Amino acid sequence: AGLDPLAGQSWPQGRMFDICGLSSQSPFYLNVESVQITLLNVFCHKTQESLLSSSSGYKNYRGIFNWCVVMLVLSNARLFLENLLKYGVLVDPVQVVSLFLKNPYSWPAACLVIVSNVFILVALYTERQLSKVMLFDNILCIFFLSVFCPSLCLPMSLSLVVGGAFVLGTYTILFLKLYSYKDVNRWCRELSTVKAKKLSRSLSCPSEQHLNGGDRKVCYPGNLTIRDMYYFVFAPTVCYELNFPRSAKVRMSFLLRRLFEMLFLIQLSIGLTQQVQVSLMYDMDLFRMTERLLRLAVPNHLIWLIFFYWFFHSSMNFTAELLCFGDRQFYKDWWNSETVTYFWQNWNIPVHKWCLRHFYKPMLRRGFSKIVSQSAVFFLSAFFHEYLVSVPLRMFRLWAFMAMMAQLPLAWFVGRFLRGDYGNAAVWMSLIIGQPIAVLMYVHDYYVLHYRQEVE
C-alpha cells in the first residue's frame, strides 16, 4: 500500500466499472481492492505540455547549461591547441616585466602617481579655505578646472604603454573623485547657509541606519581632514559622502580569496593576450583582416570578461574589505540586460552613480532634456574611453570613441524593436563584436606601426 499511488483514495464502484468499460449494472462482481493494480495500468495519460514548450512552466535547464559549458570548453580547447601547433608558445613573462621596467633607473609612472598627492592636498586645502569664505559657483568651477584638469594632461608625456595606461587610469579616477569631493562639499555649504532647502540633509549627516551602532557621524566642515580625504581616495568609489557605510571587521578568509583571484586572473589574462591575440597579428593583410577579427572576437571577449571579474569583483572587493567599506554593489545583473541602456546602467555601478549624480541630474536641473543629457553622458564616456586608449598607444584612431557613440543608435534600435531574449542576445552580440573589437583595432594598428617596421 505504501507504493500504491491509489491507496487511500475512495473509488465509487460505478466509476470503477466506467473506467473498465463496463456498465454499473453488470452481473459480474468486482472487488475494489482487487482492481487497484489493474487501474495502475489504466491511468497512463493526463493533460500536460512538453517540457521544452514555453507553456509547460518548466524552468530547470541546468543539464543543458552544463552541456553548453562542456561544448564551449571543448571547442575553445581545440582552437587553443591549433594555435599552439601553428605558432608555438608565445607567453613571455620577461617581456611583460620589460614593459614596466624599460629603464630600471627611471620610473616615470611611479613618480607621476606620487605627484598625484599634490592635487589631493590642494583640493583639501581649497575646501578648507572655502569653508571659511563663500565664493560664487562659477569662480569655484573655473578654479577647479584650472587646477585639476592638468592632472589629465600630465601623464600624456609617458613613453611606456603599460605604465602610461596605468597612470592615466589612476588620474582619471582621481579626477572623478575630486570633482565629486568638490560638489558634495559645495552642497554642504549651501545647506549650512540655507541656500538649497530642497537638498536632503542626508548629504551631510546621514541617518543612523548607514552607520554601525555607536559610531559618531561626521558633519561639515568636520570632514575636511587628511584622514577623511585619503580614505575616500583609496575607497572603491568615485562618489564622495561624509559618512560611508562601514562593515564590522575584516574577514581574512574573504580577503585571501580575493587576493588569490587577483594574482591568478591577471596572469591568465596576460598569458591569453600574448598567446592568442598577438599570434594572429602576423601576416595581417587587408583581405584577411575581417576573418582575423572574427576569429579573435571570442578570445578577446573572454579576456574582457576576465578583466571585469578581476577588477569589479576581486580587486574592488579586496580594497573594500581592507578598508571596511560597506557598499559592495560594484555591479548588477548586466548579463541579463534586455536593452543596451540597462547594460550601461548596471555593469559599472560606481561610474554610473557618478554620471547620474554629478552630470546627468545637474543637466536636467539646468533645463536640458533627457535625450540631450543622455547623449552628453555617452559623449563624456566616449571621450574618456578614447583618452585611456589613444594616449598610451600614441595613436589617434577614434575607434573607442566611435564604438561608444555607436551605442546611442544601437540602444534606440534594441529598445524599440527587440525585447526579452532577443534584446539580451543583441546586447551580447554588441559586447562580443563591438568594443572589444575596437580595442583589437588599436592593438593591430600599434603592431603595424612598431613591430612590423622592426621585422622589415
N, C-alpha and C positions, 0 to 999 in steps of 0.2 A: 504493500500500500504506500510505502514511503517513496517509491519510484513511480507511482501511478499519477499522471497529471490530472486524471479524472476523479481521483479519490476525494471523498468529502463532498462531491457535487450531487445535487438532487436531480435525478433524471426521471421525469414522468414516463410511465410505461407507454402511453400513447406516442410521445415524442420518440421513444426508442424504436417503436415499430415504424414510424415515418422515416427515420434515418435509414433503416434497413430495407426500405421499400415495401413494407408490409402494412396491412391495414390493422387498425387497432381492434377490429372485430375478428382477427384471425383466430382460428380454433387452436393454433399452436400456443403453448405456454412458454414464455421466455423469462428466465430469471435475470434480474437486473445485474447482479454481481457476476454472473457467468458471461455476460455480454460485454463487460468493460474492456477486455483485451481486444475484442473484435472492433470496438469503437476506436481504439488507437490506430487501427489501420484505415478506418473510415475517414477520420478527420486528418487530412494531409495538405489542405489548401486553405488559404484565407486571403482576403483583400489586402494587398501590400504592393509597394513600389520597389523597383530595382534600386540597389544601394547607390549606384552612380547617378541616379536621377536626382535633380535638384529638389523635387517634391518629397523625397524619402526622408529628409531631415537627418541623414547620416553625416557625421562630422569627423569620424576617426579615420584619417588618412595617413596615419603615422607610418605604416608599412610602405606606402607609395613614396612618402618623403624620404625614407631610408633608401629606397631603390634609386631615387634621383641622386642622392648623395653618393651612392656607390658608383653609379654611372658617370657622375661628374668626376670622381676621383680616378676612375679607370681611363676615361678619355683624356684627362689632363696628364695622367702618368705617361700615356703613350706619346703625347706631344713633348713632354719633358725628356723622355728617353730619345726621341727623334732629334731633339735639339742637342743633347749630349753627343750623340753619334755623329752629328754633322759638324758641330763647332767645337766640341770638347768642353772641358771645364774652364769657364771664364771667370769664376769667382776669384778675386784677388784682394785679400784683406789689406795687403801693403798699399795697394792703390788707394783704398779708402782712407787710410791714415795719412797718406801724402796729400789728399785733398784738404785736410785740416792743417797739416804742418808742412806747407810748401817750403817755408823757411823757418826752421825751429827756433831761430833767434828773433823772429818778428811775428807777433800775434796781433794783427790789427783788429780782428773780430773781437777778441777778448778785451782789448783796450777800449773799443767802442762800447761794449757792454758796461764796462766800468764807468765810462764817461756819462752813461745814461743817468747815473746818480746825480749829476749836476742838474738835469731837468727836473728830477724828482724833488730835490731840495729847493729849487727855485719856485716850483709850484707850491710847496708847503709854505715857504716864506711869503709868497704873494698872497695866499689865502689868510695867513695870519695878519698881514697888514690890512687886507680888505675887511677883516672882522672888526677893525677899529675905525676905518674910514669907508664910507659908502660912495661908490662911483657909479657912473652910468653903465648900462649893459653894453652899449656899443663900444665904449672905451675898453671895457673888460675883454670883449671879444677880439678887438684889434690887438690888444696886448698879448692875449693868449696865443693867437695865430703867429704873431711876430716872434714869440719866444719858443714855441713848441713845434712849429712847422719845420724849422731847421733840423729837428730830430728825425724827420723823414728823409731829409736830403743828405745828412751827414754820412750814413752808411753807403752811399752810392759810389764812394771813392774806392771801395774794396775791390781787389782783383780776384780774390778767391771765390769760386762759385758757391761752395757749400757754406763757407764762413759768411759770405755776403748774404745768402738766403736766411741763415740763422739770425744774423744781426737785424736784417730788415724785418723779419717776423717779430723779433723782440721789440724793436722800436715802434712797429705798427700797433702791437698790443699795448705798449706803454702810452702811445698817443691816445688810444681809445680810453684807457684808464684815466689819464689825466684830464681828458675832456669831460668824462663823467664826474670826476672829482670836482672840477670847476663848476659844473652845472648844479650838483647837489648842494654844494656849499652856498651857491648863489640863491637856491631855493630856500635854504635855511635862513639866510639873511633877510629874504623877503618875508618869510614867516615871522621873524623876530621884529620886523618893522611894520607888520600888519599890512603889507602891500599886496599880498596874494592870498586872501582868505579861502579861495576855492581849493588851494592845495592842501593835501591831507597832512595832518600833524604827524603822521607816522613816518614822514621822511626824516624828521629829526629825532623823534622819540617813539619808536615802535612799541607796540603793546607787549605785554609780558609773555605772550604765547610764543614769541620768536626767540625767547631767551631761556636759559636754564634757571631753575628756581634759585633765587638769591643773588643772581648776577646783577650788577649795577648797570643801569642804562646810561649811555653817553649822549649828552645833548650839546648842540652847537653853542659856543666855539670850543667846547672841551675835547672835541675830536681832532683838533689841529695839533697833533703831536707826531713825533717821528715814529713812535711805535705803531700808532694807528695807520700812518701813511705807508710804512713798509709792509704791514700786514696786508693791506689792500693791494700793494704792488705784487706780492707773491701769491695772493689768493687766486684760485681758479675762476675768476670772474672779471668782467670788464665794466660792471655796473657798481658804482660805489653806494654804500649805505653806512650810516653811522653805527649801527648795531647789526652785525651779521649774525645769522643763526649759527650756533656752535654745537658740536657733538660733545658727548660727555667725556670721552677719553680716546686715546689712540689704540687701535686694535692691531697688535703686532702681526698676527697671522694674516690679516687682510692686507697690511702694508707689504709684507714679504711676497704675497702672491702677486700683487700689482707690480712690484719691483721685478720679479722673475718674468712676468709678461712683457714688461718694457724691454728688458735686455734680450729676450728671445725674439720678440717680434721685430725689433729694429735690425737684428742680424738677418732674420728671414727676409725682410723686405729689401735690404741691401743686396743679399745674395740673388734674389729673384730679379732685381733690376739689372745686375751685372750679367747674369746668365741668359735671361730670356729677352730683355729689351735690347741690350747692346748687340747681341749676336745677330739680330735681324736688321741691323743698320748697315751691314756690309752689302755692297752692290745694290744700293737703293736708287735705281734709276726711275725716271718719270713714269714708265709704263707699269712698273711693278709696285708703285707706291700705294695704290689703293688696296692691292692684295696684301701687302705687308701690314698696312694699318688695320685691316680687318683681322689678320692673324694675331696682331698684338692687342686687340681690343679686350679679350678675356683676361690674359695675364696682367695687362695694365689695370683693368678693373679690380682684379684680385689684390694687387698692390695697394690700390686706393682703399679697399675695404680693410686691409691690414693696417694701413695708416690711420683710418678712422678709429678702429678699435684701440690701437696703440695710444693715440692722442686723447680721444674723448673719453675713453673708459679707463685704460691703465694709468696713463700719466696724470690726468686730471684727478682721478680718484686717489692716486698716490699722494699728490700735493694736498688735496682736501683732507685726507686722513692725517697727514703730517701736521697740518695747521688746525685740525679740529673744525674744519669748515663744514657747516651742516647741510647746505643746499647742494645735493649731488645730482640734480637733474640737468646734466650737461647735454642730453639728447632725449628725444622721444621716439615714438614708433614710426620713424620716417620710412622704414621698409614697407609699411602698409599704405604709403601715400597713394591716393587715387587722383591727386592733382599735383601739378608742379609747385603751386603755391604752398600746399601743405608740406611738401618736402623741404622747401627752403625755410619754412617756419619751425621745423622740428629737428633738423639734422644738426644744427649748431645753435643750441639754446642761448649760450652766453652772448654771442654776437647778435642773435635775433632780439634779445632783450634790449641790447644797447641801441640797435637801429630803431626799435619801437619806442623806446623811452627818450632818446636824445635826438632823433632825426625825423621819424615819421610823424609822431604826435605833435611836436613843435611846428612842423609844416602845416598840419591840419589846423592848429590854433591860429596860424597866420593867414588862413583863408584859402589855402591850396586844396584842390580836390583830391579824392582818394587815388584816382588814376595817376595824377601828376606826382603825388607823394610816393606811391609805389614805384613808379618809373625812376624817381630820383634815388630811391633806396637801391634799386638794381644798378643804376649808373655808378653810385658810390662803391658798391660791391665790385662791379666790373673794373673800376679804377684800381682798387687795392689788389685784385687778382692779377691784373697786368703789371702792377708795380712790383709785386712779390716774385714774379717770374721773369719779366724782361730785364729788370735792373741787375740781378745777379748774373744772368747769362750775357748781359751787354748786347742784347738784340731787341730791336723794336719791330715786332711782328703783329701785334694786336690779336693773336689767336685767343688768348684768355679773355680779353675784353669783348671780342665778338661772340665768344661762347656764352658769356654771361648775358649780354644784351639779347642774344637769341632766345633766352629763357622767357622773355616777355611775350612774343607771339606764340611760343610753344605753350606757355601757361594758358593763354587765351584759347588756343585750339583744344587742348586736353580738357579744360574746364567746360567748354561748350559742347563738344561732340563726343567725348569719351567719358564713360562712367564705370564705377566698380572695378572689376578685374581688368577691363580693357585700359582704364586710366592708369592702374597700377603697372600694367605691362609697358605702357608708354613711358612712365617715369623711369622704369628700369632700363628701357632702351636708351633713353636720353643719358642716363648715368654711364652706360657701357660704351656708347659710341659718341658721346658728347664731350664733356670737359676732359676726361682722361685722354681722349684723342688729341684735344688741343694741347695738352701738356706734352704729349708724344711728338707733336709737330715741332715744339721748341727743342726737344732733345735731338730730333733729326736735323734741324737747321744748325744746331750747335755742333753736331758731329761733322756736318758738311763743311762748316766754316773753319774748324780747327783740325780735327784728326785726319780728315781726308787730305788736307793740304800737306800734313806731315808725311802721310803714306806716299803721296805722289812725289 
